[in-house]
C-alpha cells in the first residue's frame, strides 16, 4: 500500500495511491495523523473518499510534521571511506526538525548564508507503532513503511563545530516522499540514486547499510520512545559533493533528483532564498 499527503484547496488530505488514482482517507489531514490510529492499515485500505489524479497532484512531505526526525551518519561503507572515517561501532545520530521538510516536488531553498549545499540521498523509515526498548527481532512490527529523503546539508555550517546539527536542519531543505510504501511492498535492498541536472552523483543499493532499519529502530528506541509518524533517515552512500576533488555543491537553478527503486522519486529545483 502507498500512502501520501495531498495538498488540496481545502487543506491537506491523507490519500491512498492505487495506480494513477489517489483516494482520500476521510478524517485524516496527513499520513502522520493517520498513523496515530492503531488501525491505520485497515482504515487506509477501506477508504472510499474523493479521488484525484496522481498526475499533476501537489504533494506535501509524506509526513509533514513528525514528532521526531532522527538521522544516522556514516551508515554506508563507501561514504565512510570517502569521508576518511572508520566503520563505527555504534550509529552516529543527529536530529532534524519539521520546518526543514519539503514535498517531493517543492523548491529546495538555497540559503544566502551557505556556499556549500550538498546532496545526501537516504532511505527513510517511518514508524507506525509506538515502542520503547524494542528488540531487533520485533522492530519490523513497528515500521509503518519506507520513503525517499534527501538530507541536504550545508557543509560550511556543518563543520564549524564537531556537532553537525547546524548544517543539517535548514528551513525548507529536506525533500521527503513521495509516498509511504508499506513493508509488504518494499524491503531495504533496491538501488538508490541522486542526480543533479540528470548527472548521477550517488548510486548504491539501500541494503548496503552498516546498521539495518531494524537495528536502528531497536537502538534508538533504547534511548527514547518511538511514536507513530516518527522518521529515521538511515544515512547516505558515497558520491556526495563535499568528498569530491574539487568539491561540488548545488547551484541556483539546478534540479536535484533522488530515486529509490520501488519507493519513487523526488524532483526539487534549487531556488535562492529571497
Short mmCIF file of the C-alpha atoms (twelve columns), coordinates in Angstrom:
data_MODEL
# 
_entry.id   MODEL 
# 
loop_
_atom_site.group_PDB 
_atom_site.id 
_atom_site.type_symbol 
_atom_site.label_atom_id 
_atom_site.label_alt_id 
_atom_site.label_comp_id 
_atom_site.label_asym_id 
_atom_site.label_seq_id 
_atom_site.Cartn_x 
_atom_site.Cartn_y 
_atom_site.Cartn_z 
_atom_site.pdbx_PDB_model_num 
ATOM 1   C CA . UNK A 1   0.000   0.000  0.000   1 
ATOM 2   C CA . UNK A 2   1.163   3.541  -0.797  1 
ATOM 3   C CA . UNK A 3   0.054   6.475  1.367   1 
ATOM 4   C CA . UNK A 4   0.645   10.137 0.545   1 
ATOM 5   C CA . UNK A 5   -0.219  13.591 1.854   1 
ATOM 6   C CA . UNK A 6   -2.006  15.594 -0.841  1 
ATOM 7   C CA . UNK A 7   -2.405  19.368 -0.915  1 
ATOM 8   C CA . UNK A 8   -5.902  20.493 -1.925  1 
ATOM 9   C CA . UNK A 9   -7.607  23.921 -1.958  1 
ATOM 10  C CA . UNK A 10  -9.343  22.864 1.264   1 
ATOM 11  C CA . UNK A 11  -6.103  21.811 3.003   1 
ATOM 12  C CA . UNK A 12  -4.007  18.652 3.085   1 
ATOM 13  C CA . UNK A 13  -5.542  15.181 2.932   1 
ATOM 14  C CA . UNK A 14  -4.117  11.721 3.608   1 
ATOM 15  C CA . UNK A 15  -4.632  9.620  0.484   1 
ATOM 16  C CA . UNK A 16  -4.066  6.071  -0.727  1 
ATOM 17  C CA . UNK A 17  -2.484  5.599  -4.141  1 
ATOM 18  C CA . UNK A 18  -3.888  2.946  -6.460  1 
ATOM 19  C CA . UNK A 19  -2.008  3.266  -9.727  1 
ATOM 20  C CA . UNK A 20  -2.876  6.656  -11.220 1 
ATOM 21  C CA . UNK A 21  -5.621  7.411  -8.667  1 
ATOM 22  C CA . UNK A 22  -5.414  8.981  -5.204  1 
ATOM 23  C CA . UNK A 23  -8.289  8.239  -2.811  1 
ATOM 24  C CA . UNK A 24  -8.868  10.460 0.211   1 
ATOM 25  C CA . UNK A 25  -8.867  8.767  3.611   1 
ATOM 26  C CA . UNK A 26  -11.705 10.695 5.239   1 
ATOM 27  C CA . UNK A 27  -10.985 12.264 8.603   1 
ATOM 28  C CA . UNK A 28  -7.194  12.426 8.260   1 
ATOM 29  C CA . UNK A 29  -5.349  15.525 7.101   1 
ATOM 30  C CA . UNK A 30  -1.942  13.882 6.748   1 
ATOM 31  C CA . UNK A 31  -0.298  10.475 6.763   1 
ATOM 32  C CA . UNK A 32  1.147   11.396 10.158  1 
ATOM 33  C CA . UNK A 33  -2.365  11.895 11.550  1 
ATOM 34  C CA . UNK A 34  -3.472  8.576  10.079  1 
ATOM 35  C CA . UNK A 35  -0.602  6.669  11.706  1 
ATOM 36  C CA . UNK A 36  -1.760  7.763  15.160  1 
ATOM 37  C CA . UNK A 37  -4.765  5.454  14.712  1 
ATOM 38  C CA . UNK A 38  -3.654  1.930  15.722  1 
ATOM 39  C CA . UNK A 39  -5.957  0.582  12.996  1 
ATOM 40  C CA . UNK A 40  -4.450  2.795  10.282  1 
ATOM 41  C CA . UNK A 41  -3.833  -0.056 7.837   1 
ATOM 42  C CA . UNK A 42  -7.461  -1.156 7.796   1 
ATOM 43  C CA . UNK A 43  -8.722  2.433  7.682   1 
ATOM 44  C CA . UNK A 44  -6.500  3.231  4.705   1 
ATOM 45  C CA . UNK A 45  -7.353  0.012  2.861   1 
ATOM 46  C CA . UNK A 46  -11.098 0.622  3.281   1 
ATOM 47  C CA . UNK A 47  -11.063 4.315  2.305   1 
ATOM 48  C CA . UNK A 48  -13.587 5.371  -0.343  1 
ATOM 49  C CA . UNK A 49  -13.282 9.164  -0.209  1 
ATOM 50  C CA . UNK A 50  -12.962 11.674 -3.027  1 
ATOM 51  C CA . UNK A 51  -10.496 10.738 -5.762  1 
ATOM 52  C CA . UNK A 52  -7.796  12.701 -7.549  1 
ATOM 53  C CA . UNK A 53  -5.444  12.008 -10.433 1 
ATOM 54  C CA . UNK A 54  -1.873  11.273 -9.378  1 
ATOM 55  C CA . UNK A 55  -0.604  13.076 -12.467 1 
ATOM 56  C CA . UNK A 56  -0.165  16.721 -11.544 1 
ATOM 57  C CA . UNK A 57  -1.045  16.186 -7.872  1 
ATOM 58  C CA . UNK A 58  0.549   18.648 -5.477  1 
ATOM 59  C CA . UNK A 59  2.144   16.604 -2.723  1 
ATOM 60  C CA . UNK A 60  3.357   17.667 0.705   1 
ATOM 61  C CA . UNK A 61  6.104   15.864 2.607   1 
ATOM 62  C CA . UNK A 62  4.593   12.431 3.210   1 
ATOM 63  C CA . UNK A 63  4.636   13.047 6.985   1 
ATOM 64  C CA . UNK A 64  4.705   16.856 7.152   1 
ATOM 65  C CA . UNK A 65  5.194   17.254 10.902  1 
ATOM 66  C CA . UNK A 66  6.880   14.245 12.536  1 
ATOM 67  C CA . UNK A 67  7.333   14.354 16.267  1 
ATOM 68  C CA . UNK A 68  10.957  13.318 15.725  1 
ATOM 69  C CA . UNK A 69  13.298  13.143 12.752  1 
ATOM 70  C CA . UNK A 70  16.370  11.169 13.773  1 
ATOM 71  C CA . UNK A 71  19.175  10.917 11.228  1 
ATOM 72  C CA . UNK A 72  22.037  8.462  11.009  1 
ATOM 73  C CA . UNK A 73  25.503  9.461  9.826   1 
ATOM 74  C CA . UNK A 74  28.188  7.136  8.472   1 
ATOM 75  C CA . UNK A 75  25.950  4.195  7.639   1 
ATOM 76  C CA . UNK A 76  27.218  3.240  4.148   1 
ATOM 77  C CA . UNK A 77  30.748  1.892  3.832   1 
ATOM 78  C CA . UNK A 78  31.522  3.749  0.598   1 
ATOM 79  C CA . UNK A 79  30.535  7.083  2.175   1 
ATOM 80  C CA . UNK A 80  32.518  6.356  5.346   1 
ATOM 81  C CA . UNK A 81  35.578  5.651  3.201   1 
ATOM 82  C CA . UNK A 82  35.225  8.775  1.041   1 
ATOM 83  C CA . UNK A 83  34.962  10.922 4.184   1 
ATOM 84  C CA . UNK A 84  38.096  9.317  5.658   1 
ATOM 85  C CA . UNK A 85  36.383  7.743  8.676   1 
ATOM 86  C CA . UNK A 86  36.411  4.304  10.258  1 
ATOM 87  C CA . UNK A 87  33.445  1.912  10.337  1 
ATOM 88  C CA . UNK A 88  31.573  2.912  13.514  1 
ATOM 89  C CA . UNK A 89  30.757  0.531  16.334  1 
ATOM 90  C CA . UNK A 90  27.518  2.397  17.058  1 
ATOM 91  C CA . UNK A 91  25.210  4.601  14.976  1 
ATOM 92  C CA . UNK A 92  26.048  8.299  14.727  1 
ATOM 93  C CA . UNK A 93  22.798  10.132 15.469  1 
ATOM 94  C CA . UNK A 94  21.619  13.702 14.980  1 
ATOM 95  C CA . UNK A 95  18.246  15.420 14.610  1 
ATOM 96  C CA . UNK A 96  16.287  17.421 12.091  1 
ATOM 97  C CA . UNK A 97  13.166  19.489 12.704  1 
ATOM 98  C CA . UNK A 98  9.896   19.502 10.800  1 
ATOM 99  C CA . UNK A 99  10.496  23.002 9.400   1 
ATOM 100 C CA . UNK A 100 13.273  21.524 7.259   1 
ATOM 101 C CA . UNK A 101 10.888  19.229 5.343   1 
ATOM 102 C CA . UNK A 102 9.509   19.955 1.878   1 
ATOM 103 C CA . UNK A 103 7.369   17.976 -0.556  1 
ATOM 104 C CA . UNK A 104 8.725   15.709 -3.279  1 
ATOM 105 C CA . UNK A 105 8.415   18.386 -5.987  1 
ATOM 106 C CA . UNK A 106 8.808   21.578 -3.945  1 
ATOM 107 C CA . UNK A 107 11.570  24.130 -4.484  1 
ATOM 108 C CA . UNK A 108 14.657  23.490 -2.381  1 
ATOM 109 C CA . UNK A 109 15.744  26.654 -0.566  1 
ATOM 110 C CA . UNK A 110 19.362  27.691 -1.214  1 
ATOM 111 C CA . UNK A 111 20.280  29.903 1.756   1 
ATOM 112 C CA . UNK A 112 22.052  33.205 1.309   1 
ATOM 113 C CA . UNK A 113 24.383  32.245 4.140   1 
ATOM 114 C CA . UNK A 114 25.825  28.982 2.740   1 
ATOM 115 C CA . UNK A 115 28.045  28.348 -0.282  1 
ATOM 116 C CA . UNK A 116 28.412  24.616 0.339   1 
ATOM 117 C CA . UNK A 117 24.988  22.991 -0.099  1 
ATOM 118 C CA . UNK A 118 25.368  19.246 -0.683  1 
ATOM 119 C CA . UNK A 119 23.102  16.304 -1.552  1 
ATOM 120 C CA . UNK A 120 22.605  13.133 0.537   1 
ATOM 121 C CA . UNK A 121 20.122  10.553 -0.801  1 
ATOM 122 C CA . UNK A 122 18.616  8.482  2.024   1 
ATOM 123 C CA . UNK A 123 16.145  5.701  2.763   1 
ATOM 124 C CA . UNK A 124 13.652  6.927  5.370   1 
ATOM 125 C CA . UNK A 125 11.932  4.633  7.872   1 
ATOM 126 C CA . UNK A 126 8.522   5.771  9.151   1 
ATOM 127 C CA . UNK A 127 7.307   4.438  12.495  1 
ATOM 128 C CA . UNK A 128 3.771   3.042  12.708  1 
ATOM 129 C CA . UNK A 129 3.586   1.588  16.219  1 
ATOM 130 C CA . UNK A 130 4.926   3.114  19.446  1 
ATOM 131 C CA . UNK A 131 7.621   1.409  21.444  1 
ATOM 132 C CA . UNK A 132 10.478  1.740  23.908  1 
ATOM 133 C CA . UNK A 133 13.409  -0.698 24.143  1 
ATOM 134 C CA . UNK A 134 12.194  -2.610 21.087  1 
ATOM 135 C CA . UNK A 135 14.065  -5.842 20.405  1 
ATOM 136 C CA . UNK A 136 15.672  -6.145 16.966  1 
ATOM 137 C CA . UNK A 137 13.525  -9.236 16.350  1 
ATOM 138 C CA . UNK A 138 10.368  -7.174 16.974  1 
ATOM 139 C CA . UNK A 139 11.422  -3.977 15.204  1 
ATOM 140 C CA . UNK A 140 9.802   -4.782 11.855  1 
ATOM 141 C CA . UNK A 141 6.385   -4.707 13.558  1 
ATOM 142 C CA . UNK A 142 6.979   -1.049 14.449  1 
ATOM 143 C CA . UNK A 143 7.819   0.084  10.906  1 
ATOM 144 C CA . UNK A 144 4.830   1.504  9.008   1 
ATOM 145 C CA . UNK A 145 6.812   1.852  5.816   1 
ATOM 146 C CA . UNK A 146 9.589   3.495  3.866   1 
ATOM 147 C CA . UNK A 147 10.048  6.672  1.808   1 
ATOM 148 C CA . UNK A 148 12.708  8.662  -0.028  1 
ATOM 149 C CA . UNK A 149 14.502  11.545 1.698   1 
ATOM 150 C CA . UNK A 150 17.413  13.801 0.815   1 
ATOM 151 C CA . UNK A 151 19.391  15.069 3.797   1 
ATOM 152 C CA . UNK A 152 20.582  18.218 2.048   1 
ATOM 153 C CA . UNK A 153 23.495  19.552 4.095   1 
ATOM 154 C CA . UNK A 154 25.101  22.971 4.434   1 
ATOM 155 C CA . UNK A 155 28.676  21.730 4.786   1 
ATOM 156 C CA . UNK A 156 30.254  25.051 5.755   1 
ATOM 157 C CA . UNK A 157 27.887  25.280 8.748   1 
ATOM 158 C CA . UNK A 158 28.048  21.540 9.481   1 
ATOM 159 C CA . UNK A 159 31.806  21.584 10.018  1 
ATOM 160 C CA . UNK A 160 32.027  24.810 12.009  1 
ATOM 161 C CA . UNK A 161 31.981  22.612 15.119  1 
ATOM 162 C CA . UNK A 162 32.140  18.899 15.939  1 
ATOM 163 C CA . UNK A 163 28.327  18.894 16.265  1 
ATOM 164 C CA . UNK A 164 26.513  18.609 12.905  1 
ATOM 165 C CA . UNK A 165 23.032  19.938 13.708  1 
ATOM 166 C CA . UNK A 166 23.625  23.465 12.440  1 
ATOM 167 C CA . UNK A 167 24.394  22.152 8.958   1 
ATOM 168 C CA . UNK A 168 21.584  19.626 8.796   1 
ATOM 169 C CA . UNK A 169 18.239  21.230 9.571   1 
ATOM 170 C CA . UNK A 170 17.986  24.397 7.477   1 
ATOM 171 C CA . UNK A 171 14.479  25.518 6.725   1 
ATOM 172 C CA . UNK A 172 12.865  24.070 3.564   1 
ATOM 173 C CA . UNK A 173 15.918  21.974 2.741   1 
ATOM 174 C CA . UNK A 174 14.849  18.329 3.052   1 
ATOM 175 C CA . UNK A 175 12.688  16.700 0.341   1 
ATOM 176 C CA . UNK A 176 10.647  13.794 1.749   1 
ATOM 177 C CA . UNK A 177 8.199   11.464 -0.008  1 
ATOM 178 C CA . UNK A 178 6.565   10.929 -2.355  1 
ATOM 179 C CA . UNK A 179 4.794   8.095  -0.512  1 
ATOM 180 C CA . UNK A 180 4.959   5.838  2.491   1 
ATOM 181 C CA . UNK A 181 5.298   2.352  0.994   1 
ATOM 182 C CA . UNK A 182 4.365   -0.440 3.399   1 
ATOM 183 C CA . UNK A 183 6.856   -3.255 4.136   1 
ATOM 184 C CA . UNK A 184 4.812   -5.843 2.219   1 
ATOM 185 C CA . UNK A 185 5.793   -3.908 -0.928  1 
ATOM 186 C CA . UNK A 186 9.347   -2.832 -0.048  1 
ATOM 187 C CA . UNK A 187 12.401  -4.002 1.902   1 
ATOM 188 C CA . UNK A 188 15.854  -2.415 2.027   1 
ATOM 189 C CA . UNK A 189 17.893  -3.575 -0.947  1 
ATOM 190 C CA . UNK A 190 16.865  -1.787 -4.182  1 
ATOM 191 C CA . UNK A 191 19.096  0.824  -5.799  1 
ATOM 192 C CA . UNK A 192 19.158  4.416  -4.557  1 
ATOM 193 C CA . UNK A 193 20.465  7.260  -6.721  1 
ATOM 194 C CA . UNK A 194 20.835  11.009 -6.611  1 
ATOM 195 C CA . UNK A 195 21.384  13.144 -9.700  1 
ATOM 196 C CA . UNK A 196 21.982  16.840 -10.358 1 
ATOM 197 C CA . UNK A 197 20.611  18.087 -13.674 1 
ATOM 198 C CA . UNK A 198 20.467  14.473 -14.828 1 
ATOM 199 C CA . UNK A 199 24.083  13.622 -13.907 1 
ATOM 200 C CA . UNK A 200 24.227  10.685 -11.477 1 
ATOM 201 C CA . UNK A 201 26.107  11.559 -8.288  1 
ATOM 202 C CA . UNK A 202 25.221  8.656  -5.967  1 
ATOM 203 C CA . UNK A 203 24.236  5.102  -6.834  1 
ATOM 204 C CA . UNK A 204 24.217  2.384  -4.164  1 
ATOM 205 C CA . UNK A 205 21.850  -0.429 -3.097  1 
ATOM 206 C CA . UNK A 206 19.866  0.506  0.010   1 
ATOM 207 C CA . UNK A 207 20.757  -2.880 1.503   1 
ATOM 208 C CA . UNK A 208 24.439  -1.891 1.817   1 
ATOM 209 C CA . UNK A 209 23.896  -0.424 5.287   1 
ATOM 210 C CA . UNK A 210 26.197  -0.870 8.258   1 
ATOM 211 C CA . UNK A 211 23.176  -0.683 10.582  1 
ATOM 212 C CA . UNK A 212 19.864  -2.071 9.272   1 
ATOM 213 C CA . UNK A 213 16.492  -0.332 9.721   1 
ATOM 214 C CA . UNK A 214 15.526  -2.932 12.328  1 
ATOM 215 C CA . UNK A 215 18.725  -2.384 14.301  1 
ATOM 216 C CA . UNK A 216 18.246  1.384  14.175  1 
ATOM 217 C CA . UNK A 217 14.663  1.123  15.435  1 
ATOM 218 C CA . UNK A 218 15.876  -1.025 18.327  1 
ATOM 219 C CA . UNK A 219 18.898  1.144  19.144  1 
ATOM 220 C CA . UNK A 220 17.078  4.478  19.003  1 
ATOM 221 C CA . UNK A 221 14.111  3.154  20.997  1 
ATOM 222 C CA . UNK A 222 16.521  2.222  23.765  1 
ATOM 223 C CA . UNK A 223 17.178  5.939  24.163  1 
ATOM 224 C CA . UNK A 224 13.702  7.375  23.564  1 
ATOM 225 C CA . UNK A 225 10.185  6.166  22.781  1 
ATOM 226 C CA . UNK A 226 9.464   5.998  19.074  1 
ATOM 227 C CA . UNK A 227 5.952   7.140  18.165  1 
ATOM 228 C CA . UNK A 228 3.793   6.769  15.058  1 
ATOM 229 C CA . UNK A 229 4.916   9.202  12.381  1 
ATOM 230 C CA . UNK A 230 8.472   9.497  13.696  1 
ATOM 231 C CA . UNK A 231 11.101  9.302  10.959  1 
ATOM 232 C CA . UNK A 232 14.530  7.686  10.864  1 
ATOM 233 C CA . UNK A 233 16.781  8.798  7.986   1 
ATOM 234 C CA . UNK A 234 19.154  5.865  7.608   1 
ATOM 235 C CA . UNK A 235 22.226  7.550  6.101   1 
ATOM 236 C CA . UNK A 236 23.699  8.355  2.710   1 
ATOM 237 C CA . UNK A 237 26.054  6.420  0.422   1 
ATOM 238 C CA . UNK A 238 29.216  7.607  -1.310  1 
ATOM 239 C CA . UNK A 239 29.156  10.265 -4.007  1 
ATOM 240 C CA . UNK A 240 28.445  13.423 -2.029  1 
ATOM 241 C CA . UNK A 241 29.771  16.681 -3.447  1 
ATOM 242 C CA . UNK A 242 31.846  17.547 -0.390  1 
ATOM 243 C CA . UNK A 243 34.041  14.452 -0.859  1 
ATOM 244 C CA . UNK A 244 34.871  15.225 -4.497  1 
ATOM 245 C CA . UNK A 245 38.094  16.830 -5.706  1 
ATOM 246 C CA . UNK A 246 37.361  19.587 -6.421  1 
ATOM 247 C CA . UNK A 247 34.309  19.847 -4.176  1 
ATOM 248 C CA . UNK A 248 30.957  20.279 -5.933  1 
ATOM 249 C CA . UNK A 249 27.870  21.895 -4.435  1 
ATOM 250 C CA . UNK A 250 24.321  22.675 -5.521  1 
ATOM 251 C CA . UNK A 251 23.792  25.856 -7.505  1 
ATOM 252 C CA . UNK A 252 20.740  28.020 -8.131  1 
ATOM 253 C CA . UNK A 253 18.527  26.664 -10.915 1 
ATOM 254 C CA . UNK A 254 19.771  23.079 -10.752 1 
ATOM 255 C CA . UNK A 255 17.365  20.164 -10.231 1 
ATOM 256 C CA . UNK A 256 18.141  17.575 -7.575  1 
ATOM 257 C CA . UNK A 257 16.581  14.170 -8.299  1 
ATOM 258 C CA . UNK A 258 16.529  11.439 -5.654  1 
ATOM 259 C CA . UNK A 259 15.253  7.962  -6.512  1 
ATOM 260 C CA . UNK A 260 14.833  4.634  -4.741  1 
ATOM 261 C CA . UNK A 261 13.570  1.779  -6.867  1 
ATOM 262 C CA . UNK A 262 10.152  0.725  -5.562  1 
ATOM 263 C CA . UNK A 263 9.630   3.886  -3.488  1 
ATOM 264 C CA . UNK A 264 9.546   6.658  -6.055  1 
ATOM 265 C CA . UNK A 265 11.347  9.856  -6.919  1 
ATOM 266 C CA . UNK A 266 11.895  13.365 -5.577  1 
ATOM 267 C CA . UNK A 267 12.500  16.222 -8.050  1 
ATOM 268 C CA . UNK A 268 13.453  19.543 -6.469  1 
ATOM 269 C CA . UNK A 269 14.603  22.718 -8.157  1 
ATOM 270 C CA . UNK A 270 17.235  24.695 -6.249  1 
ATOM 271 C CA . UNK A 271 15.973  28.248 -5.670  1 
ATOM 272 C CA . UNK A 272 17.877  31.019 -3.901  1 
ATOM 273 C CA . UNK A 273 16.086  32.315 -0.812  1 
ATOM 274 C CA . UNK A 274 14.986  35.942 -1.042  1 
# 
